[in-house]
Amino acid sequence: MRRCFVVLFLILSNLCAINLLLGQEGQNIPVNKTVNRGTLFGVGSMILTDTYLSPLEYNGLSLSLFYERLHATSWFNDKMLLQQQAFLQTASTDNPTSNSKTYYGNIDYHLHGFYPLIHANSFRLLGGVGAAFSIGGIYNIRNSNNPAQLKTSLNVNGSVLAFYKWKQLTFRWQVTSPLLGAFFSPDYGQSYYEIFVLGNDSGVVHFASPANQRGLRNYITVDCPIGKATLRAGYLRNYYRTKTNNLITSISSHQFVIGIALESLTFGRKDIKNNEWLKSVYSE
């Protein structure tokens, strides 16, 4: 019986010592915030107008693939969040009489930095700015001389991001709009043969402002944890319009999006060398 008490005392003493040691070491271990990555698939409708190709409005089905990465940075006293978004969208649309089709494809990349403005209990509001690059095109099957239109732009964006935590669910709302930039558009009747072969490219690149370019991305999601992953579902609204050289382009889509989001830790080689509890797969 005495031996049992001695063994029990030694076990408890060792556990206390280990707990104390870990507590002291934990004070020196830096806090590393997770990286949130989400991949979503979207389906919905698109309304497309491009007067360079046709004066008619085209309607049809739109599909998209959306990737997002959101993580904390050391900038501004560890308060700034960095967001990257890659968005691939395609659509097949018909004119009002359904005797002609227009196909649309586009990919854009957004990089935004967000700074917290309001943090009250379960609600957070952040404001940010960033850059966006977009490239794609529109193809009309009925046109013979000018069947396609190149759509590309480079912009500085403004964005607002809000989070609300309710029980196990996380609601998010983000609105993004271009402020200033540049976009490509030929003149009315100016062919791409003239621009790229004959070199008549004067006036095809335009300074962009709210006077001739308007855009909006309205992104609303809800996250629901399921096991080690998170189910993310929501609504994605994209609107883009330019007016220049007597031409109007309007691209408007509404989509339901659903996918998976994951939380992970990302370390550099320097982080691994400075922390004994981290091991690289390249280590022996």
Residue pairs with C-beta under 8 A, 6 or more apart in sequence:
29 275
29 277
30 275
32 265
32 267
32 271
33 71
33 72
34 71
34 263
34 264
34 265
35 69
35 70
35 71
35 263
35 264
35 265
35 266
36 68
36 69
36 70
36 71
36 261
36 262
36 263
37 67
37 68
37 69
37 261
37 262
37 264
38 66
38 67
38 68
38 232
38 259
38 260
38 261
38 262
39 65
39 66
39 67
39 68
39 259
39 260
39 261
40 65
40 66
40 67
40 68
40 232
40 257
40 258
40 259
41 63
41 64
41 65
41 66
41 257
41 258
41 259
42 62
42 63
42 64
42 65
42 66
42 89
42 236
42 255
42 256
42 257
42 258
43 61
43 62
43 63
43 64
43 255
43 256
44 61
44 62
44 236
44 253
44 254
44 255
44 256
45 59
45 60
45 61
45 62
45 253
45 254
45 255
46 59
46 60
46 61
46 62
46 91
46 93
46 104
46 251
46 252
46 253
47 57
47 58
47 59
47 93
47 250
47 251
47 252
47 253
48 57
48 58
48 59
48 60
48 91
48 93
48 102
48 104
48 138
48 250
48 251
48 252
49 56
49 57
49 58
49 248
49 249
49 250
50 102
50 138
50 140
50 149
50 247
50 248
50 249
50 250
51 188
51 247
51 248
51 249
52 146
52 149
52 185
52 186
52 188
52 247
52 249
53 102
53 138
53 140
53 143
53 146
53 147
53 148
53 149
54 95
54 100
54 102
54 140
54 142
54 143
56 95
56 96
56 100
57 95
57 96
58 93
58 94
58 95
58 101
58 102
59 93
59 94
60 91
60 92
60 93
60 94
60 101
60 102
61 91
61 92
61 93
62 89
62 90
62 91
62 104
62 253
62 255
63 89
63 90
63 91
64 87
64 88
64 89
64 90
64 236
64 253
64 255
64 257
65 87
65 88
66 85
66 86
66 87
66 88
66 236
66 257
66 259
67 85
67 86
67 87
68 83
68 84
68 85
68 86
69 83
69 84
69 85
70 81
70 82
70 83
70 84
71 81
71 82
71 266
72 78
72 80
72 81
72 82
73 80
73 81
73 82
73 113
75 113
76 115
79 115
79 116
80 113
80 114
80 115
81 113
81 114
81 126
81 128
81 161
82 111
82 112
82 113
82 114
83 110
83 111
83 112
83 113
83 114
83 128
83 130
83 161
84 109
84 110
84 111
85 109
85 110
85 112
86 107
86 108
86 109
87 106
87 107
87 108
87 109
87 110
88 106
88 107
89 104
89 105
89 106
89 107
89 136
89 238
89 253
90 103
90 104
90 105
90 106
91 103
91 104
91 105
91 253
92 101
92 103
92 104
93 101
93 102
93 103
93 104
94 100
94 101
94 102
95 101
95 102
100 140
100 141
100 142
101 140
101 141
102 138
102 139
102 140
102 141
103 138
103 139
103 141
104 136
104 137
104 138
104 139
104 251
105 136
105 137
106 134
106 135
106 136
106 137
106 151
106 251
107 134
107 135
107 136
108 132
108 133
108 134
108 135
108 136
109 132
109 133
109 134
110 130
110 131
110 132
110 157
110 176
111 130
111 131
111 132
112 128
112 129
112 130
112 157
112 159
112 176
113 128
113 129
113 130
114 126
114 127
114 128
114 159
114 161
115 126
115 127
115 128
116 124
116 125
116 126
117 125
117 126
117 127
118 124
118 125
119 125
122 164
122 165
122 166
123 162
123 163
123 164
123 165
124 162
124 163
124 164
125 160
125 161
125 162
126 160
126 161
126 162
127 159
127 160
127 161
128 158
128 159
128 160
128 161
129 156
129 157
129 158
129 159
129 179
130 156
130 157
130 159
131 154
131 155
131 156
131 157
132 153
132 154
132 155
132 156
132 157
132 176
132 178
132 181
133 153
133 154
134 151
134 152
134 153
134 154
134 155
135 151
135 152
136 151
136 152
137 148
137 149
137 150
137 151
138 148
138 149
138 151
138 249
139 147
139 148
139 149
140 147
140 148
141 147
145 191
146 191
146 192
148 192
149 249
150 184
150 192
151 183
151 184
151 249
151 251
152 183
152 184
153 178
153 181
153 182
153 183
153 184
153 208
153 213
154 181
154 182
154 183
155 178
155 179
155 180
155 181
155 182
155 208
155 213
155 215
156 178
156 179
156 180
156 181
157 176
157 177
157 178
157 179
158 176
158 177
158 179
159 174
159 175
159 176
159 177
160 174
160 175
161 172
161 173
161 174
162 172
162 173
162 174
163 170
163 171
163 172
164 170
164 171
164 172
165 171
168 224
168 225
169 222
169 223
169 224
170 222
170 223
171 220
171 221
171 222
171 223
172 219
172 220
172 221
172 222
172 223
172 234
173 219
173 220
174 217
174 218
174 219
174 220
175 216
175 217
175 218
175 219
176 216
176 217
176 219
177 214
177 215
177 216
177 217
178 208
178 213
178 214
178 215
179 209
179 210
180 207
180 208
180 209
181 207
181 208
181 213
182 205
182 206
182 207
182 208
183 205
183 206
183 208
183 213
183 242
184 204
184 205
184 206
185 204
185 206
185 242
185 244
185 245
185 247
185 249
186 192
186 195
186 204
186 245
186 247
187 203
187 204
187 245
187 246
187 247
188 245
188 246
188 247
190 200
190 204
190 245
194 200
195 201
195 204
203 245
206 212
206 242
206 244
206 245
208 242
212 242
212 243
212 244
213 241
213 242
214 239
214 240
214 241
215 239
215 240
215 241
216 237
216 238
216 239
216 240
217 236
217 237
217 238
217 239
218 235
218 236
218 237
219 234
219 235
219 236
219 237
220 234
220 235
220 236
221 232
221 233
221 234
221 235
221 257
222 232
222 233
222 234
223 230
223 231
223 232
223 261
224 230
224 231
224 232
224 233
225 231
228 262
229 260
229 261
229 262
230 260
230 261
230 262
230 263
231 258
231 260
231 261
232 257
232 258
232 259
232 260
232 261
233 256
233 257
233 258
233 259
234 256
234 257
234 258
235 254
235 255
235 256
235 257
236 253
236 254
236 255
236 256
236 257
237 253
237 254
237 255
238 251
238 252
238 253
238 255
239 251
239 252
239 253
240 249
240 250
240 251
240 252
241 248
241 249
241 250
241 251
242 248
242 249
243 249
267 278
269 280
271 278
272 278
272 279
272 280
